[in-house]
Amino acid sequence: MSIATKTGDNGTTALMYGRRVPKNHPRVEAYGSVDELNAALGLARAMAEHDFVRANLLAIQKDLVVLMGELAVANEDLERYVKGGFLLVKPDMTAKLDVLIKEIETQNVSFKGWATPGATHHSAALDVARTVCRHAERRVCDLQAAGDFKNEEIIIFLNRLSDLLWLFARWVETQAAK
């Protein structure tokens, strides 16, 4: 089977379970933005010089797959999705980010005022991922505003993740200055 199915040639795409929607539907915009975030995190992880960052970014990317999967399901199909054994975004995913934030904050991360991205290649990649995360958060908020959204934990997770990415970038800069 070819990756080029041609089913989207008319400007529509399939959600999980075959429901077709326009490619600019708020749901597609939301999970597409999270896909962009996952790619940006992949770049930041590939550039990582520290196992601490690399391992945590990989774990976050795996959680983003769960998040994208949930976003790719129409509300009418969520029960079927869960019965199929798929996971939903839960508070414990956000709690893992909170633990990382606290851990980094105890390590005397150096920053004064607002940080200007670009001190190192890796911190710049993390700052790009942070801005992509904020974009994804806004797209999920658009989905919520359209009344086509159930799980508010997704917005909380993305909000916390952007904070964490900012801290990771400052942590990387602090390590480079040692």
N, C-alpha and C positions, 0 to 999 in steps of 0.2 A: 504494500500500500504506500503510495506517495504522500509526502508531507503536503504537497500541493493538491488539496482536495477540490479547489475551485468553488466550494460552496459559499465562500464569502465574496465572490466576485460581484454580487449585487448589493454590497454594502451592509450585509447582515453577518452576524456570527452566532454560534450556538453557545448557550449556557450549558451547564451540566444537565443531563437528562433531556437534551435536545431542543429546549425552548429557544427560538430564534429571536434576536433583538437587533436593532441597528447598532453598528459598530461604535457610534458615539453615545449610546445609552449610558446613563449615569453609573450603572452597575459595571459596565465594561470599562468605563473611564476609571472607576475605583480600583478594580483588580488589575487593570493595565498599569496604573500608577504604582501599585504595590510591586508588580513585576519589574518595573523600572528601578524601584528601590532595591529589590533583591539583586539586580544586576550591578547597581552602584555598590552595594555591600560586597558583592563578589570581587569587584575591582579593589575595594579597600582591603579586603582579606588577602588578595593576591599580593598587595603591596606591603602587607604587615611584616614588620621585623621582629615582633614580639609574639610569642606563643599565647600570652594572655589575651591579646586582642584577636589574634587569628582564631583561636578556639571559640571565643565568645561570639564572634561574628558568624561563624559557621552555625552555631546553635540558634542564633537569631534568624538566620536564613531558613533553617528548617522550620522554625515557628511561622515564618512568613508564608511558607508553602501551605500550612494549615489555614492561615488567614486568607490567602488567595482562593483556596478551595471553597471556603465558606462564602466569600464574596461572589464566586462564580455560580452560585446556586440561587435560583429565584425563591422568594419567600415561600411560595406554594410547595416547593420541593424540599424544604429544609428537613422535614420529618423523615422523608425517604433517605436523605443524605445521612442523617444520624443513624438510622436503622441499617444503613449500608456499612456502618463501622467507621465513618469519617468523623474526625474531631472538629469541635468548634473552639473558637477563641474563648478562653476562660480566664478569670482573675489570676490563676496561678502563673500564667504566662507573663502577665504584667508584673507579678510579684518577683519573678526572676530578674526582670530589668531593675526593679527597685533595689534588690540586693546588690546588683552590680554597681548601680549609682552610689550606694552607700560605701561600697568597697573602694571605689575610685576616689570618692570624696575624702576618705581617710588617708590617702597617700600623698597629701600635700601637693596637689596639682596646682601648677602655677598659671595664673591668669590675672590680668588687670583690665578692668573695663570690658568692652566688647572685643572679641578676638577678630583679627583680620586673617582670613584663611590664606594659607600658602607658606607657612613657616617651614614645612617639610612636604615632600610629595605625599607621604602617607596621611598626614593630618589634613592636607587639602582634599584628598579622596574621601576622608571621613566627613569633612564639611560638605562636600558635594552630596554624599549620601544623606546627611542631615537635611539639606534643603529639598532633596527628592522625597524624603520622609514627610516633610511638612506639606509638600504638594499632594502626596498620597492621602494624607490626613484631610486636606481640604476636599479632595474628590470623594472621600467617604462621607464627609459632612454634606456634600451635594446630594449624595444618594439618600442620606437621612432626610434632607430637606424635601426631596422628591417623594417622601413617604414610602420608600422602597427598601427599608433597612430595619433590621431587628436587633442586632447585637451591639449595644453601645460599648461593650468592652473593647471592640476593635478600635474605636477612636481613642480610648484611654491608652491602649497598648501603643498605638502610633505616636501619641503625644509623649509618652514616657520614652519611647525609643528615640525620638528626636533629641530629647534632653540627654540621653545616654550617649548618643553619637557626638554631641557637642563636647561632653566630658571626655570621651575617648580621644577626640582630636587634641584637646588640651593636654591629656595624659601623654600622648605620643610626643607632643612638643616639649613637655617637661622632661621626658626621658631623653630626647635628643639634646637638650641643653646640659645634661649631666656630664 
